[in-house]
C-alpha cells in the first residue's frame, strides 16, 4: 500500500537538521572550549580516520623527549644519531544514539515542525551533556557505569560503548591525594575508587595548588602553550570545591593582591576562570565527586566524607575522535500518527598513556588526578 508522509525530509534537509544539532551541541559542550587539532591542545580533536592494514582507526600520536645527551666538541655525530620516539594511541570509536517520540497528533496538538524543533533542542543538549560526562569520567579514570557524582547508572548503555573498555584508573605517578595536615601530596591507592584516607579537612587550598603545579613540572606533564607563548595548566574542580578554595586565606590573599583594585577586579565582578601562577582554575558540575553516594559509601575511613577528583590537565590530556556529522532520522509510526526523531553520533575518547623515560613506568600522558575533600 502506498503511503504519503508530509513530514518526511529530503536528504539535504536532514543534513541541515543534523548540522544544526551538532552546532548547538558543540556550543553547549563544556569540553569544546579545550579542544584543538594540535598537540598543544588539552583535548586533541581527531576528525579523520587513518587507514592501514588494520582498518580505519582514529589515532593520537604522542612524541617523547629525546633521551640522549648528544656529542661534545668534534666527536663523531654521524652514526650516533638518536631516533625520535613516538607513541601511537588508537581511539576506539562507536555510535551513541538517542531519540524521542510524541504520543500522536491529538495528544501533541502541535505541528510536526514544532515537534522537530523541540527535538533538535533537547537532543542537542543531551548530546553535549553526555559528551561532557564521558570526557570527565575518562580523564578521572572512572567507568561509564557511574554518574559523575559517583552513583551507579541504571538502565544505561554507556558502559557498552566500544571505548568504555579503554577507561583506566589513574596511573601510580598521576594520582595523588591532598593531606592538609602535612600540606603535601601523598600516594593513594589508584586501583580503588573509594579513597579511605581522605579526612574531613583535606580541602583544596593554595598550598595544594602550589604543590600540584610543582609536581606536574617535576614529572614532565607538558603544559599548554597559549598563542602568546604563556604556559598554563587547566585545573578543574566542583563548584563546592572551588567554594572551599575561595575560603582559603592564603589563596584569597594571593588572588586579591595579584589583581588591580578596581571595579574590573574579577574577585568582585565574577568570572568563570581564575588565573593564578600559571593555573587556569575552573569549576564544573561534572568533575567526579561522591555527592551522589549514600553516607557510609563516600570517602574517608567512615565513608562519610564528600570528596572530589581535581584534574590538573596539560597538553594532550585526552584524545577525542569526532567522526563526521550526526545522523538525523525521522520515522512515522501508526500510519504516521506518531512521529519519532533520532540522532546518532560516531565518536570516541581516550586518556593516552606513554612509557615515561623519567621513571620507567607507563603513565597517563597529560593529566594529574588529586583527590580532596569538599
Secondary structure, DSSP 8 states (H G I E B T S, - for coil): -----TT---HHHHHHHHHHHHHHHHHH-SGGGGEESSTTSSEEEE-S-EEETTEEEEEEEEE---------TTS--TT------EEEEEE--EEEEEEEE-S-HHHH-S-HHHHHHHHHHHHHHHHHHHHHHHHHHHHHT--TTB-TTS-B-SS--GGGSGGGGG-----GGGEEEEETTTTEEEE--TT-S--TT--TT-B--HHHHHHHHHHHHHTT---EE-TTS-EEEEEEE-HHHHHHHHT-HHHHHHHHHHS-SSTT-HHHH--S-EEETTEEEEE-TTS-BSTTS-TTSSBSTTS-B-EEEEEEE-TTSEEEEEEEEEEEEEEEETTTTEEEEEEEEEEEEE--EEE-TTTSSEEESSEEEEEEE-
